[in-house]
Amino acid sequence: MSDKIWLSSPHMGGRELNYIHEAFDANWVAPLGPNVNGFEEDLEEFLNADVKVAALSAGTAALHLALIECGVGYGDEVICQSMTFSASANPIAYQGAIPVFIDSERDTWNMCPIALRDAISDRIAKGKKPKAIIVVHLYGMPAKMEEILTIANEFDIPVSRRCGRGVRVYL
């Protein structure tokens, strides 16, 4: 078998190299620069809400920051789906917290809302309410977010979701 089936092949639209040259020419390789600042400002304006945007190096970094913002620390439990990338669960370990893995459901292969409710109820019954929920939209297939958010709201647990390379946090 000589042909590869790529999980997530990159796509370049054509102008990316211009921005790379611009960053090098202006000596804005690190830490950031006007393009990143402009992107953050444009996104804040587009969202038209009382939000702050921070561009980070990776989705894993965003999940890590989200867990810090949720106050997750050593010994806390964080719910994460079982079928995911290690990068979705690693930030839990970075905080010294314990991942509680939830199985997938058949329709999307993402976190099962029924299993989520059962796990939260079980953990609370054992005196260990989870501090956060991390949901991954695996392979571009959206998770059942309405059901998941309803459950999270019922138990007052913040949710962060990873979709592709971006992370959105619901606090």
C-alpha positions as CSV (number, residue, x, y, z in Angstrom):
1,M,0.0,0.0,0.0
2,S,1.8,3.1,-1.2
3,D,-0.9,5.8,-0.9
4,K,-1.4,7.5,2.4
5,I,-4.8,8.6,3.8
6,W,-4.0,11.8,5.6
7,L,-5.8,12.4,8.9
8,S,-5.6,16.2,8.5
9,S,-3.7,17.4,5.5
10,P,-2.6,21.0,5.6
11,H,-4.1,23.5,3.2
12,M,-2.4,26.6,2.1
13,G,-4.5,29.2,0.2
14,G,-1.6,31.1,-1.3
15,R,-1.0,34.2,0.8
16,E,0.5,32.5,3.9
17,L,4.1,32.9,2.6
18,N,3.6,36.6,2.2
19,Y,2.7,36.9,5.9
20,I,5.7,34.7,6.9
21,H,8.0,37.0,4.9
22,E,6.4,40.1,6.4
23,A,7.0,38.7,9.9
24,F,10.6,38.0,9.2
25,D,11.2,41.3,7.4
26,A,9.7,43.2,10.4
27,N,11.6,41.0,12.9
28,W,8.3,40.0,14.5
29,V,9.1,36.3,14.8
30,A,8.8,36.2,18.6
31,P,7.0,36.8,20.8
32,L,4.1,38.1,18.7
33,G,3.5,41.0,16.5
34,P,1.0,43.2,14.7
35,N,-0.6,40.4,12.7
36,V,-1.4,38.4,15.9
37,N,-2.5,41.5,17.8
38,G,-4.7,42.5,14.8
39,F,-6.2,39.0,14.6
40,E,-7.1,39.0,18.3
41,E,-8.7,42.5,18.0
42,D,-10.6,41.6,14.9
43,L,-12.0,38.4,16.5
44,E,-13.1,40.3,19.6
45,E,-14.9,42.9,17.4
46,F,-16.5,40.1,15.3
47,L,-17.8,38.3,18.4
48,N,-19.3,41.6,19.6
49,A,-19.5,40.5,23.1
50,D,-17.7,41.1,26.4
51,V,-14.9,38.7,25.6
52,K,-11.1,38.7,25.4
53,V,-9.3,36.7,22.7
54,A,-5.8,35.2,23.1
55,A,-4.0,33.5,20.3
56,L,-2.0,30.6,21.6
57,S,0.5,28.2,20.0
58,A,-1.7,25.2,20.1
59,G,-5.1,23.8,21.1
60,T,-3.4,22.0,23.9
61,A,-2.2,25.3,25.3
62,A,-5.7,26.7,25.1
63,L,-7.1,23.8,27.0
64,H,-4.4,24.1,29.6
65,L,-5.2,27.8,30.0
66,A,-8.9,27.0,30.2
67,L,-8.3,24.5,33.0
68,I,-6.3,27.1,34.9
69,E,-9.1,29.6,34.5
70,C,-11.5,27.0,35.9
71,G,-9.3,26.6,38.9
72,V,-8.4,23.0,38.2
73,G,-5.6,21.8,40.4
74,Y,-4.0,18.8,42.0
75,G,-6.4,16.0,42.7
76,D,-9.4,17.6,40.9
77,E,-11.3,15.5,38.4
78,V,-11.9,16.6,34.8
79,I,-14.2,14.8,32.4
80,C,-12.7,14.0,29.0
81,Q,-13.9,11.7,26.3
82,S,-12.1,8.3,25.9
83,M,-11.8,8.5,22.1
84,T,-9.5,11.5,21.6
85,F,-6.0,12.7,21.1
86,S,-3.6,12.6,24.0
87,A,-3.3,16.4,23.5
88,S,-6.9,16.7,24.8
89,A,-6.1,14.9,28.0
90,N,-2.6,16.0,28.7
91,P,-3.6,19.5,30.1
92,I,-5.5,17.6,32.8
93,A,-2.2,15.9,33.8
94,Y,-0.3,19.2,33.6
95,Q,-2.6,20.5,36.4
96,G,-2.1,17.4,38.5
97,A,-5.7,16.6,38.0
98,I,-7.3,13.2,37.2
99,P,-9.0,12.5,33.9
100,V,-12.4,10.8,34.0
101,F,-12.9,9.2,30.6
102,I,-16.3,9.0,29.1
103,D,-17.2,6.6,26.3
104,S,-18.4,7.7,22.9
105,E,-21.9,7.4,21.5
106,R,-22.7,5.8,18.1
107,D,-23.8,8.7,16.0
108,T,-20.8,11.0,16.2
109,W,-18.2,8.9,18.1
110,N,-17.9,11.8,20.5
111,M,-18.7,12.1,24.2
112,C,-21.9,10.3,25.0
113,P,-24.4,12.6,26.9
114,I,-26.0,9.6,28.7
115,A,-22.6,8.3,29.9
116,L,-21.7,11.9,30.8
117,R,-24.7,12.3,33.1
118,D,-24.1,8.9,34.7
119,A,-20.4,9.7,35.3
120,I,-21.2,13.1,36.9
121,S,-23.9,11.6,39.1
122,D,-21.5,8.8,40.1
123,R,-18.7,11.2,40.9
124,I,-20.9,13.5,42.9
125,A,-22.4,10.5,44.9
126,K,-18.8,9.7,45.8
127,G,-18.1,13.2,46.9
128,K,-15.9,14.2,44.0
129,K,-17.7,16.7,41.7
130,P,-15.7,17.2,38.4
131,K,-14.3,20.7,38.0
132,A,-14.6,20.8,34.2
133,I,-15.6,18.9,31.0
134,I,-13.4,18.8,27.9
135,V,-15.3,17.9,24.7
136,V,-13.6,17.1,21.4
137,H,-15.2,17.3,18.0
138,L,-13.3,14.3,16.7
139,Y,-12.4,14.3,13.0
140,G,-14.6,17.3,12.3
141,M,-17.8,15.5,13.6
142,P,-19.6,17.8,16.0
143,A,-20.4,16.4,19.4
144,K,-24.0,16.6,20.7
145,M,-23.2,19.9,22.4
146,E,-26.8,21.0,23.2
147,E,-27.3,17.8,25.3
148,I,-23.8,18.1,26.8
149,L,-24.2,21.8,27.7
150,T,-27.6,21.1,29.2
151,I,-26.1,18.5,31.5
152,A,-23.1,20.7,32.3
153,N,-25.4,23.6,33.2
154,E,-27.6,21.3,35.3
155,F,-24.6,20.3,37.4
156,D,-22.8,23.8,37.1
157,I,-19.7,22.4,35.5
158,P,-17.7,24.5,33.0
159,V,-17.1,23.1,29.5
160,S,-14.3,23.6,27.0
161,R,-14.5,22.1,23.6
162,R,-11.8,21.5,21.1
163,C,-12.8,21.8,17.5
164,G,-10.0,21.4,15.0
165,R,-7.2,23.7,16.0
166,G,-9.3,26.1,18.0
167,V,-10.7,25.9,21.5
168,R,-13.8,27.6,22.8
169,V,-14.4,27.8,26.5
170,Y,-17.8,28.0,28.1
171,L,-17.5,29.3,31.7
